[in-house]
Structure formats: C-alpha cells, structure tokens
Amino acid sequence: MLKGLMQDRPLLVSSLIEHAARCHPRAEIVSRTAEGTMSRCTYGDLSRRSRQVAAALLALGVGPGDRIGTLAWNGYRHLEMYYGVSGIGAVLHTIHPRQFPEQLEYVINHAEDRYLFFDITFAPLVERLAPALKGVKRFVAMTDRKNLPLSDIPNLLCYEDLIAEANPDFEWPTFDETTASSLCYTAGTTGTPKGVLYSHRSTVLHAMTLCATDSLALSANESALLASPMYHVNAWGVPYAAAMCGMKLVLPGPVHDGRSIYELLREERVTLALGVPQFWSPLFQYLEGMRRNPRKELCLERVVVGGTASSREFVDKLASTFGARVTQVWGMTETSPIGATCPPTAMHADASNVPSEQRGLKQGRPPFGIEMRLVDDAGREIAHDGCTPGRLLARGPWVASGYFKSPEGSRLDADGFFDTGDIATIDADGYLQITDRAADAIKSGDDWMSSIELENAAVGHPAVAEAAVIALDEDGRRTHRLLVILPRTDFDVSRDELLEYLAVKLDRRWLPDDVAFVEQFPHTATGKVRKGRLREMFADHRWPTDLQSQPA
Amino acid sequence: MLKGLMQDRPLLVSSLIEHAARCHPRAEIVSRTAEGTMSRCTYGDLSRRSRQVAAALLALGVGPGDRIGTLAWNGYRHLEMYYGVSGIGAVLHTIHPRQFPEQLEYVINHAEDRYLFFDITFAPLVERLAPALKGVKRFVAMTDRKNLPLSDIPNLLCYEDLIAEANPDFEWPTFDETTASSLCYTAGTTGTPKGVLYSHRSTVLHAMTLCATDSLALSANESALLASPMYHVNAWGVPYAAAMCGMKLVLPGPVHDGRSIYELLREERVTLALGVPQFWSPLFQYLEGMRRNPRKELCLERVVVGGTASSREFVDKLASTFGARVTQVWGMTETSPIGATCPPTAMHADASNVPSEQRGLKQGRPPFGIEMRLVDDAGREIAHDGCTPGRLLARGPWVASGYFKSPEGSRLDADGFFDTGDIATIDADGYLQITDRAADAIKSGDDWMSSIELENAAVGHPAVAEAAVIALDEDGRRTHRLLVILPRTDFDVSRDELLEYLAVKLDRRWLPDDVAFVEQFPHTATGKVRKGRLREMFADHRWPTDLQSQPA
C-alpha cells in the first residue's frame, strides 16, 4: 500500500469546542438551570470554561481513562463537562437519574467513577447513594457557593469554586482518536445495565453525520431546543454536533411542563426541537386549554423524534399545531444513537397518499457509515424487499463492538455486525421499518407479525392513550398476542369496539388475540414501555374462547 | 489511555459507492459522453461497473499503490474509474488535459502511471504523447468497440471490452484508511507541477463535509450539474459526496456551450450547479440573445462557485437571471479542496446593505476539521480582526502535508500548519477573505493592499470583461501596481475614465499606479490568470509621470 500525503490529525472531542470558539464564538447556549434561573452564554464562554474544567480535573489528579460521573440535566455546566472531561482523555459517564437506586449504585460502581458531579436537584439522591459508592473520591455539586446544598454528602466540592482559579487558556492534549470519550449504560427493558464506551473517533464521525442535510441537518441557522436528555446516549450526540456547526442551543433543564416549554420555544425563537414523542404530551395538553396561536407565536419548523416509532396521528398533530415537519430517527445506545434518519423528502407533503417513508413514519435510511443487514434465526441473510422481516444487524464506526468490562468480549458476528435485537424490514431503497423488538416478535407461519403496526393502529382510536402488544407463552412458545390499552381519561371503549376498529385497518391475521385494559403503563427510564413487566402482569391472562387468530 | 469499544471500520472510498448501491440504487447519473450521446445510469449500475473495473484492473496486474492515469471529462465512465481504481488500493491520477504537452508528459512520467485511460476526444493528444510515456504499459480508450479511435496509439485497449467479462460481484478489499486513493497535480501559476496525494480517510471526511448543511448541503433531493472538472481536485470531491448522499448527478462531458448547458439544466431539472465563475459566461451570453425565461423554465436554486472570488455583479446576475443563490467556496488542490464555505445565511437577502459575507462575497468560514491561522512575514500569529491581512496557514485531516515524491518532505510548520500561499484576513466570526496571492501582494507601509478588491471593482465597470492587478518591481521591490484590462467587445473605455470610476469606489491609496489594456488574457489550465506571464509582458512598462500613489 502507498500511504497518502495528507495531514495526520486525530478526530478529537476537544477540537469541536475549539472550532466553535474560533468560528462561532458569539452563538448562544441558553439554559434553564437546576437552580431555577435562566442562563445565557456563548461558545466562546463554553470553550474557556471547559478548559477550566479540564485544568481543575487534572489538578484533582484525574488521569487518562478515569471515569467521571454526572447526574445532571441539560444545561451549560453539563455541556462544560462534556468537553472538559473528554478533552483530557478521561471518560464522561453520564448517569440516567430515573433508575432505581440499586441500578444507580450498580452503574456508578461498575464504571468505577472516581468523581461524581451532580445538579443540586439530585443532592438528596446523592446523599442516599453516597455510602454505597466507595470508589467515588469526591462529590461535586454543579453550582455556585450560594446554592450549595446543605447535606451530609461527604467530600463535597463546589463546581464554581473548583474551576474559578483554573486556567482558561489550558491547552488541550492530543492523543489517539480511538481513545474512550464517554460511557453510557443502556437502560434496557430487561437485564443488567451494560456500558457502551464511545470513542473520540466515533463521537466526531457521528456528529458529522448529524450535520448532514439528509440526516438531522443541524446548522448555524437553527435555534435548537434539545429535549433529549444529556444523561442518555449523549443527547443523541447533539451537544457535539451543535459545536461543530455553531448552532444555538436551548437547554430546558429539569422543567418540561407545557407552559415552560412553550415559553422557551417562543422567547428563544426555536426553529428545531429534538426529543422523544412523549416530550410533546405536556405541551399539547397545555395548548388544549389555552387560546394561543402557536403557528403565529412560534417559529418551530422541524421536530426530530426518536426513541420510539411515531404514529401518523403524532406526525399530523405536530404539523397541524405548529406547522412543523417531522424527522424520524432510529437508533439505540449501541449506535451512538443515529442508525437511520427519515428527513422529509422533496415529495413529503400534506397529501395523505404519499408513502409512509415520506411521511416520516418509517425509521428511514441509514446515513453513510452505517451498514444494515437482516438475518433469519439461522443467521442467513434476508432480502431487502420491504416486506420480509428479520433480525436487524448493524455495522459502522459509531456502532458498539462490545460492552465495558464485559467478560464476553466482542459482540460482533464473523462479518463484524452487531445484533440490534430489533426485528425489521428494509426495502429496496434502503428504508428501514422496525416491526418489533425480538423479544416481542411473534410468527404466523414463516411471517413475523408486527406488533408496532398494531400498536400504531390502536393509538389511532380516539379513546386510546397508549397501547402495547405483548407476546405470551403457551406451551413454551410465544403464540398469543395481547393488546394492552391505557384508555384516555373521560373516554370509554370496549374490547369488541376496538377489535372492530382494528379489523377495518389491518389484515385479519394481524389482529390481537385479546385486548386488556390497564390504568397505568410500566415505563423504562427512557420512556419505553417495559414489556417484560407487562408480560409478568398478564402471565395468567385468561384467553377468550373466540380467539381472533389461531396461531400454528 | 482507555480505548473506546466502538467498531474498528476504516473510512474507504469503496464504502461510498456501496452505500449508494444499498440506499440509493435508483438515483441517476446522467452524462453527456465524449462520443456525443446522452447516457443514463444509476448508482446500482455504477456499483456493478466499478466492481468490474476493479476486477479488470487486478486481472491486468495492477497492484496496491499503482498509479492509473485518466484524461477524461465528467462522465459515468470516469466516475467508474474513481471507484474502481481507488477501491482496490491503487491510485487514481486525474490529469488536466489543458496543459502544455511537456507538462502532461512531466506529470504522467513523474506519477509513473502504469495505465492511461482516456476519453476518445483525447486520442490525438495521447497519440502524440505516447512515445514519451515509457512507463505506461497499456492505453485504454474509455469507449466501446464501435467508437474505438483509429490511431497509432500502441498497446491500445477498449474499456468496454476490458470490463465486459469482469466480475460484477467482485468484493472490495479492506485496508488502512490512510492509504493513498488519488493524485492530482497542482497546475500552479508558476513552477513545476506538484502532486497532491489524497488518502481514503481524507477523501471520505471531506465528502462528509460537503454533505453538511452549512457547507455545500449536498442531498438526495438535489439534481446537481457538476461543471467542476473531474480531472482537477476530484471535481471538488463531489463525485464521492454525491454517492454518500445519493444525489442525482448531471455530468456535462466536453460540451460547455451556453445552449447545451441550458438544455441540460432544463431537461434534468437541475437544482444545484457547481463550477468556477467562468463556466457561466457562455450561458449568460446565450441567454442575452434569446427570448427565454430561465426563472420559469429552470428550477436552479443554488450555485456553488469556487476557484476565484466572485464579484457582487456575478452574484447579482445569478440571482436576477435564475433566482439562484450563491454559495462561495474557497480552497486549493492542497485542501481537497474545501477550506471554507460561505452558504447563504438566514440573513442573506436581496437587500444591498447586508454584510458581504452574507452576500456570499467573502470566502466564508472553515468547516469543522479545518483550522486557519494568519501569520506575518516572521511567522508570528496575527489577530483575527477582519482587517489585518497575513499569510494564510491551514491545518486539518484533508490538508496536504507534502507533495508526491518531493525531496523536501513535509511542508508543514512546527505546529503542523500548511502555508497556502494566500494573503487573507479572518474576522472575529471566522470569516475568511482572501486579499491576494502572496506573489501579487503589495504593501503600503505596513498594510497589504488587496489586488482582489481592486480587480472586483474594475470588473464592475460595464466596459471591462476581465481585470488583473500585478505588482511590478522597481529597485528589486514590488512597489508599483498595474491594472491590466481586457475590454468588452464593442465597448470603449480610457485609462482616465477607469481611474475616475475606481476613485469613487475605493480609497485613494488602493488605486493602481497605471492601467494597461490587452486583447487577451493568459490563463492557467484551471482558468486562473497567469500573473507571472502578465508580469513578463509588462516588465518594461513605462509608468506615467502622474503616478496615483507614491509607494514608500
């Protein structure tokens, strides 16, 4: 091989903030803080304070590869940690605060976090956890002295005091781009949390993808509300990509009620918002009771949603309420997370007869860098014909190869593909449609039947607030499908009414075997339905004798 | 350091075309061929035929690192060479056909091209050159048997015959991403051509940049006329980025007359065109004589121009004729070429009082990956204040470190920066403005005086077709500036008239010392004015006694 004669420059997280400081020094980061105030700063400020964080960490004795935990909302200090920690070759371990205490304890100890930084909201939580966190040398409250929590947290430091004297002209070190930059544990719907260890290379390449026009099209011309939490999957990589393109960031902190979000959208002239579909519920509820004119008062043009598939109703509601177009993204902790995006295409329109991929209902196409493969149970490749589902495998520079400290080592198959655990179809133009998690998939003969399509059809009924399909065992096989429904308050709907409604929309063999109603859904920390819990709840379900389908 | 646990996937040119084949198999490539026909194919076809090219090259004995020359227009077979050659670890050497024969001979022999592929247009040229090209084993005419040129070219092969039997399912090899992928010699305005050796890594990272919204915003929703030649700087990297995003490509081949281009724009519903400003002259001339309505007949929305700074008149003319917005790009062979882009910003409008960076007149801001520095003659850093010019240095993963087979080795300074040879200012928001090539720069006291601003002002006069400012020696120093003018046919203008016109537009000390008229401009192969030649022509210029400025 002949080596090219181009410069050997590593892709490092620190170069993102330095680029922003050089080319977008006045672009803003607006935060609602844990202290309840609004804060405005610029990328110029962020660069200086990140360097101070870096210098302060080194002074504390933090070395390359050390893990630094954060329990924090979306805010400027958390952003400083994103750059300050990774920039010195240490590893930012963002911790999902909405886990059970035993899970929190597990991930912090498994990660071997040496320092734990937290927003003051979490002071009581940290106080409870502290005795079990033997590896944590110091706890740092991400606030100033006057807001320092009065608590029994041992070895407590104050963030602002810590960085006040540190050198704002600290020079970022250069190192290999495959060095670990951050760590995030998958919440998972079942099992022990597993740590995904991102690298500088994967983070920067992923950020470049977020800036692509056909991906999330992040840009210096946008004002972006980042609702996706910075404590999970690096907030979809947006904190890095925003610095890359100099995009104004609006960080909502802990306050997600409808009114507060509406005010943020309005006052910060937000053009783009990113988050899970559930984020929008309080806002829709707020607007229902108000005589407001969002299309006139706001300038929201685009909404990026991920985490779960969006329904046609949701897409239409965002369009009718805000005049906003939806970009659907698909991914998971192990894919950084962007594995596919479905931006509005030229043909995307209000017309109801456009194909579903153009309405943003399919998960979309993989960006360059991500390769996808479908396989059957025996691992044989399945054609990309848009109708044959198979297990979805993914390969690419921002896809995980294994989990942190996992005794199993690499999780890749012989061709280097990672098994996502999803069941999906891919069509001839590369459009991906997730039909199930593998654990919830059910076969009718050789066909996988999609529970997601059934769920989407069910939430189309005006009385249905939330729907989940679970596959239940009989004779050790998953053969029966139960549609579990959370009805909307003040609405009434019967099992038979729902089945009739669905029979019009779906092929007969796709209908559920029965319908059950609940008063509350069990959710994971990231807002996904805990289907494992549902399966436990309905393990003894008494099936009707008039089963709609007779599985083989 | 702790290594991340992400997949170790190299960034390779072959993965670009494979991505297009998987996700955009039906997107089109429309070519006007050297044979005079129109040809349509898809990325699916391109993938298959590129694999055939690869397999055929291996069968010919081509090995890793071997250089394969091309003398070809923008067309689908050239595109197949882009992927087929680099995909096997060989090096695509694109050759600029509009050089003097001795330069052509020099670059082909210096590159040690083992095979030379050419469009039939160039058969006479190849025939003349062949005897001097001792290292070339075979010559391949990029055509089919029935169009094979009748000539005395030795060892002639026919492209279509060569690949017809080759395996379309050939599997691309995997190798290190720093491997050389292509080679392009700088035409340069003076001196011996120098070879820039791109790598797979630099090419893929650069292509990702072209897809960024704030860069060239390439997208699957565009139909793009690629006028920038594929024989120079990889046509700005667009052939790679187009596959990355699945963009329709319209390749004009050898025919650039106004009428042909207009028909291409119209029939292929071109939304985006990329090329040097000179490309547009025949089209403007064609439209002057015609009763056509381009704004109605075409859907041209964006024009990307590079190579030279565009004037306000040019930007306004594109807007008024087509309703198209201009994205200015700056770069050079050594920067792949994108070093800065100036896309229309949110504030970009028809209003004449918007700052010049928002009208696309500044060269723009560097994308993430490119760092810029200004230094004075002693190598000391100069502030980015938007008014102090200095030598422009650049650093980044797609900037050259040195030249192919250069005995001098690395051209980088101690901090890893490459000297671009341009004089520029950079403002506090990172906007770059090139004021001069270092060789044409002239100082007034401590100030560099911009010849580019003077040239732009001069072409604003209705009688001026082209203008160039050269600095001429007196007492061994560049102290006098001569404005050389090519008048428009049927227009008449005197030296004094021009000086009066300029005196209204520019500060007095920026005015030239004299004006001279020529009937033709000497140009480089890439359309730049050969200022070195102009300096020779006017070496004995008799300066007027009423010099406008009295340099120190």
Chai-1 contact restraints between the chains, C-beta under 6 A:
chainA,res_idxA,chainB,res_idxB,connection_type,confidence,min_distance_angstrom,max_distance_angstrom,comment,restraint_id
A,M1,B,P64,contact,1.0,0.0,6.0,A-B,restraint_1
A,M1,B,G65,contact,1.0,0.0,6.0,A-B,restraint_2
A,M1,B,G89,contact,1.0,0.0,6.0,A-B,restraint_3
A,M1,B,F175,contact,1.0,0.0,6.0,A-B,restraint_4
A,M1,B,T179,contact,1.0,0.0,6.0,A-B,restraint_5
A,L2,B,G65,contact,1.0,0.0,6.0,A-B,restraint_6
A,L2,B,A180,contact,1.0,0.0,6.0,A-B,restraint_7
A,K3,B,T178,contact,1.0,0.0,6.0,A-B,restraint_8
A,G4,B,T178,contact,1.0,0.0,6.0,A-B,restraint_9
A,G4,B,A180,contact,1.0,0.0,6.0,A-B,restraint_10
A,G4,B,L197,contact,1.0,0.0,6.0,A-B,restraint_11
A,G4,B,Y198,contact,1.0,0.0,6.0,A-B,restraint_12
A,G4,B,S199,contact,1.0,0.0,6.0,A-B,restraint_13
A,L5,B,L197,contact,1.0,0.0,6.0,A-B,restraint_14
A,L5,B,S401,contact,1.0,0.0,6.0,A-B,restraint_15
A,L5,B,G402,contact,1.0,0.0,6.0,A-B,restraint_16
A,M6,B,S199,contact,1.0,0.0,6.0,A-B,restraint_17
A,M6,B,S202,contact,1.0,0.0,6.0,A-B,restraint_18
A,Q7,B,V399,contact,1.0,0.0,6.0,A-B,restraint_19
A,Q7,B,S401,contact,1.0,0.0,6.0,A-B,restraint_20
A,R9,B,G396,contact,1.0,0.0,6.0,A-B,restraint_21
A,R9,B,P397,contact,1.0,0.0,6.0,A-B,restraint_22
A,H19,B,F368,contact,1.0,0.0,6.0,A-B,restraint_23
A,R22,B,G430,contact,1.0,0.0,6.0,A-B,restraint_24
A,C23,B,R365,contact,1.0,0.0,6.0,A-B,restraint_25
A,C23,B,G430,contact,1.0,0.0,6.0,A-B,restraint_26
A,P64,B,M1,contact,1.0,0.0,6.0,A-B,restraint_27
A,G65,B,M1,contact,1.0,0.0,6.0,A-B,restraint_28
A,G65,B,L2,contact,1.0,0.0,6.0,A-B,restraint_29
A,G89,B,M1,contact,1.0,0.0,6.0,A-B,restraint_30
A,F175,B,M1,contact,1.0,0.0,6.0,A-B,restraint_31
A,T178,B,K3,contact,1.0,0.0,6.0,A-B,restraint_32
A,T178,B,G4,contact,1.0,0.0,6.0,A-B,restraint_33
A,T179,B,M1,contact,1.0,0.0,6.0,A-B,restraint_34
A,A180,B,L2,contact,1.0,0.0,6.0,A-B,restraint_35
A,A180,B,G4,contact,1.0,0.0,6.0,A-B,restraint_36
A,L197,B,G4,contact,1.0,0.0,6.0,A-B,restraint_37
A,L197,B,L5,contact,1.0,0.0,6.0,A-B,restraint_38
A,Y198,B,G4,contact,1.0,0.0,6.0,A-B,restraint_39
A,S199,B,G4,contact,1.0,0.0,6.0,A-B,restraint_40
A,S199,B,M6,contact,1.0,0.0,6.0,A-B,restraint_41
A,S202,B,M6,contact,1.0,0.0,6.0,A-B,restraint_42
A,M208,B,M208,contact,1.0,0.0,6.0,A-B,restraint_43
A,C211,B,A212,contact,1.0,0.0,6.0,A-B,restraint_44
A,A212,B,C211,contact,1.0,0.0,6.0,A-B,restraint_45
A,T213,B,T213,contact,1.0,0.0,6.0,A-B,restraint_46
A,T213,B,A217,contact,1.0,0.0,6.0,A-B,restraint_47
A,T213,B,S219,contact,1.0,0.0,6.0,A-B,restraint_48
A,D214,B,S219,contact,1.0,0.0,6.0,A-B,restraint_49
A,D214,B,A220,contact,1.0,0.0,6.0,A-B,restraint_50
A,D214,B,C245,contact,1.0,0.0,6.0,A-B,restraint_51
A,A217,B,T213,contact,1.0,0.0,6.0,A-B,restraint_52
A,S219,B,T213,contact,1.0,0.0,6.0,A-B,restraint_53
A,S219,B,D214,contact,1.0,0.0,6.0,A-B,restraint_54
A,A220,B,D214,contact,1.0,0.0,6.0,A-B,restraint_55
A,N221,B,A346,contact,1.0,0.0,6.0,A-B,restraint_56
A,M244,B,F368,contact,1.0,0.0,6.0,A-B,restraint_57
A,C245,B,D214,contact,1.0,0.0,6.0,A-B,restraint_58
A,A346,B,N221,contact,1.0,0.0,6.0,A-B,restraint_59
A,R365,B,C23,contact,1.0,0.0,6.0,A-B,restraint_60
A,F368,B,H19,contact,1.0,0.0,6.0,A-B,restraint_61
A,F368,B,M244,contact,1.0,0.0,6.0,A-B,restraint_62
A,G396,B,R9,contact,1.0,0.0,6.0,A-B,restraint_63
A,P397,B,R9,contact,1.0,0.0,6.0,A-B,restraint_64
A,V399,B,Q7,contact,1.0,0.0,6.0,A-B,restraint_65
A,S401,B,L5,contact,1.0,0.0,6.0,A-B,restraint_66
A,S401,B,Q7,contact,1.0,0.0,6.0,A-B,restraint_67
A,G402,B,L5,contact,1.0,0.0,6.0,A-B,restraint_68
A,G430,B,R22,contact,1.0,0.0,6.0,A-B,restraint_69
A,G430,B,C23,contact,1.0,0.0,6.0,A-B,restraint_70
